[in-house]
Amino acid sequence: MLTVMAKNSRNVVTQMKSKMGLWSIINRNSCTSSANHHNRTPLMAPLARDFKTPASNSLYSHTLFTPRRFHSIKAGKQSDSLYTCDSNQVLDFPGGKVAFTPEMMFIPESSEERVPCFRVLDDNGQLITGSSFVQVSEEVAKKMYTDMVTLQTMDTIFYEAQRQGRISFYATSVGEEAITVASAAALTADDFIFPQYREPGALLWRGFSLQEFANQCFGNKADHGRGRQMPIHYGSNKHNYFTVAATIATQLPHAVGAAYSLKMDGKDACAVTYFGDGGTSEGDFHAALNFAAVMEAPVIFICRNNGWAISTPITDQFRSDGAVVRGRAYGVRSIRVDGNDALAMYSAVHAARKMAIGEQRPILIEALSYRVGHHSTSDDSTKYRSVNEIERWSAQDPVTRLRKWIEFSGWWNDEDESELKSNMKKQMVNAIQIAEKMEKPSVADLFTDVYDVTPSNLREQENRLRETMQRHPQDYTPDFSV
Ligand SMILES: Cc1ncc(C[n+]2csc(CCOP(=O)(O)OP(=O)(O)O)c2C)c(N)n1
């Protein structure tokens, strides 16, 4: 029966060929198909810069990982290909030549081997022999560590402030400090960041002050958003950090659009967007990856695969080998990285940035880690995961791992540690006290900054709000003036 099908399909192709003259079936000796997108002329002239591909850079080397699934499932009759192909028959199809095969074979849904995870430091903070990484200076290494500790201090104090009823909401980054701080360290200040909500580490790296963080969480007059966002929805023009949107994954297409504009303007910069494993189930993730690949946009997608999307475990989130394998489906170069290893994150993002800008292409990085804290102050994660699991991951703390490495390197000691921790705590408490005392934004601020001339429906809403506040003053804090 298969023979009949094969004969028929060959006839169909032959008829189409002769009728339409669009497809050409040409002789070739290899059965390998090759996509040629990246060989075509770029949409814009290449940027004038001395760009070395990572492979030729003496600082580090990397290889493009080719999943071996296609070799391990069935040994091919030609070379090491999975498929038995007719070496003389290929279809010259848009995007590259496609070999014919007489075998009806489905691409398997999963690989036998999972994509390996790039790491540089072992659990004990020791360099792994033979690992390829970008050397960081003492200054950068110490700042990475200092910012990670600052983030931990900030998380502890803000979390307590929420529990005391002083701020309305908070979400910590506990367990994921290396992903955001080390990735931001490998970028330049001109790169645009499109965050989810668990990336204050990247903003901290860029110089957002503790006072600015506190002002946002308390929603006071000095907050850049003037209290119009929930706590932790930071944004800063000065730091090229786009304001957090609570709607999961909406930042991804924004990042691609921004990356494309950087490309059009010939800028030596890229866009970087962060999201969780939960975000990969949103349509925006898929649209963004495809759009970025097709438009050859210099954007780095950083997926924080932390095991959980609130109470949804990754085993219920996807059946694929995580997020990393999805890059290939869209034609996006991808890597899986140990998100608890600051040096691996730094190196992977450094390399990704070079490729994104130098080759004008998107890159996907899947950082494996764990959300050690509850999803937010509105959650109790012990209701859906075991304390053992949390403790097992807490023991792999990325901050301690980096500390061990800087200690081994002779750049850090116990004295530095206690000085840093007590300073940070004092600064944080001071910032909170100032933020809490500061006046709240006026009611009028709720209705400004979007329209040049306020439309009538917003004016009506403002009037209604003022009336409500006057009728129910007990429901509004006294510092919130009408
Ligand atoms: C479009 C949309 N759907 C659902 C939600 C509710 N929600 C808020 S956070 C969250 C989980 C996101 O998990 P993940 O992307 O893995 O990030 P993580 O919190 O683990 O860092 C969900 C479903 C939302 N904010 N937006």
The ligand as a Tripos MOL2 file, in Angstrom:
@<TRIPOS>MOLECULE
LIG
   26    27     1     0     0
SMALL
NO_CHARGES

@<TRIPOS>ATOM
      1 C1         -2.1980   36.7070   30.8510 C.3       1 LIG1
      2 C2         -2.1610   36.3300   32.3150 C.ar      1 LIG1
      3 N1         -2.6640   35.1390   32.7010 N.ar      1 LIG1
      4 C3         -2.6250   34.7890   33.9980 C.ar      1 LIG1
      5 C4         -2.1050   35.6400   34.9250 C.ar      1 LIG1
      6 C5         -2.0870   35.2260   36.3940 C.3       1 LIG1
      7 N2         -0.6990   34.9300   36.7770 N.ar      1 LIG1
      8 C6          0.0640   35.8220   37.4240 C.ar      1 LIG1
      9 S1          1.5890   35.2540   37.7220 S.2       1 LIG1
     10 C7          1.2570   33.7590   36.9970 C.ar      1 LIG1
     11 C8          2.2880   32.6710   36.9450 C.3       1 LIG1
     12 C9          3.3950   32.9730   36.0160 C.3       1 LIG1
     13 O1          4.3760   32.0080   36.1820 O.3       1 LIG1
     14 P1          5.7630   32.0840   35.4570 P.3       1 LIG1
     15 O2          5.5980   32.7540   34.1390 O.co2     1 LIG1
     16 O3          6.3560   30.7370   35.4620 O.co2     1 LIG1
     17 O4          6.6210   33.0810   36.3440 O.3       1 LIG1
     18 P2          7.1020   32.9430   37.8590 P.3       1 LIG1
     19 O5          6.0100   33.5580   38.7090 O.co2     1 LIG1
     20 O6          7.3100   31.5070   38.1540 O.co2     1 LIG1
     21 O7          8.3430   33.7360   37.9670 O.co2     1 LIG1
     22 C10        -0.0500   33.7370   36.5310 C.ar      1 LIG1
     23 C11        -0.6690   32.5880   35.8680 C.3       1 LIG1
     24 C12        -1.5950   36.8830   34.4790 C.ar      1 LIG1
     25 N3         -1.0440   37.7520   35.3190 N.pl3     1 LIG1
     26 N4         -1.6150   37.1930   33.1580 N.ar      1 LIG1
@<TRIPOS>BOND
     1     1     2 1
     2     2     3 ar
     3     2    26 ar
     4     3     4 ar
     5     4     5 ar
     6     5     6 1
     7     5    24 ar
     8     6     7 1
     9     7     8 ar
    10     7    22 ar
    11     8     9 ar
    12     9    10 ar
    13    10    11 1
    14    10    22 ar
    15    11    12 1
    16    12    13 1
    17    13    14 1
    18    14    15 2
    19    14    16 1
    20    14    17 1
    21    17    18 1
    22    18    19 2
    23    18    20 1
    24    18    21 1
    25    22    23 1
    26    24    25 1
    27    24    26 ar
@<TRIPOS>SUBSTRUCTURE
     1 LIG1         1 GROUP 0 **** ****
